């Protein structure tokens, strides 16, 4: 019982961080959603179902968990926002930190580019 409560609390914290990640480009959304999904799967089938059927998160979470990746628009938006914030940060920080930030940005870029790109659904098409 205590483990289920801990899983639900951790899952809820992960959902909050994922929501923050929508607005803060350096905070990743998808890993927190995956963590929340795993926690809810162990702690509460009802919360797990809610997350997987959520209008904003559900499709992306189901696609990612099924190995279908993320949409091209999501990749482009994530990379553009990340690089804009990283370049600004690199401009403002001391030299030693510049290399760390550049390495992180390059690593995330490679990771995102290697993820499969989901095909456009008819509902997403203009």
N, C-alpha and C positions, 0 to 999 in steps of 0.2 A: 504494500500500500504506500509506504513512504517513497519507494522508488518511482511509482507512477506519479505521485505528486511532484517529485523533483523533476521528472521528465516533462511534465506539463508546465512547470514554472520555467524551466530552461527553454522549452519550446516557445512559450509566450515572450520571453526575453528576446529570443532569436527573431520572432515576428516583428517586435518593436524595432530591433536593429535593422531588419530588412526594410521596414517602412522608412526609417531614417536614411537608409542607403539609396532610396529613390531620389532624395533631395540632396544628399551629400555625395558627390562623385567619387571620393576616395574610399567610401564605405561600401563594400560589395553587397549587393542585394541577394543574388542567387545562392551563395554559400549559406547565408543565414536562413533562407527559405528551405534549403535542403536539410539543414540542421533542425529547423522547426518541424519539418515533415517527419524526420526520423524520430524526434522526441515524441511528437504526438502519436506516431504509430505505436510506440511502446506505452504511452501514458493514457491516451484517450482516443479510441476509434472515432468518436463524434468530432473531436477537434481536428483529427487527421482528415476526415471526410470534408469538414468545413474548409480547411486550407486547400485541399486539392480541387474543390469545386468553387473556390473564391473567384469572383469575376475578374479581378485584377491579377492575381497570382496563379490561379489554378492551371490555366493552359500552359504557361511557361514552366511551371513545376512539373506537370505531367509530361510535357515534351522532353524536358531535361532528364527526368528520371527514366524515360523510355529510350534515351540515347539519341533522340532526334535533334538535340542541340538547341540553338536559339535563333530567332529571326534575324535576317540581314539588317533590318532597321535597328534592332537592339544592339547588334555588334557595332554598327557605325556610330550610333548615339553614345554607347558606352566608351568607345575609343576616343571619340571627339571630346567628350566631357572629361575623360581621364587625362588626355594629353593637354588640354587647355589648363586644367588645374595643376597638373604636374609641372608644366613649363612655367607657370606663374610661381609655384613653390620653389622650383629650381633656381629661378631668378632671385628669390628673396633669401635663400638659406646660405650658410657657409659652404665653402668648397667641398669639404669632406662629405657633407650630407647630400650635395648635388649628385655625386656618383651613386649613392645608395638609392635616391629617388629615381634616377635614370634607369638603374638596374631593375627596380621594381616595376617601373612603367614598361620596360622592354619585356620583362617576364610575363606581365599581365597581357600585353599585346600578343605575344606568341601564343599564350594559352587561349585567348579569345579567337584568334585566327585559326587555330587548330580545331576548335569545336565545330561540329557539323552545323550547317545552316539549314534551318527548317524551310521547306518549300512554302511558297505563298499559298495560303488557303483561299478559297473563293470568297470567304467572308472578309478577308483582309484586303482583297483586291479593290482598286478604286472603281 
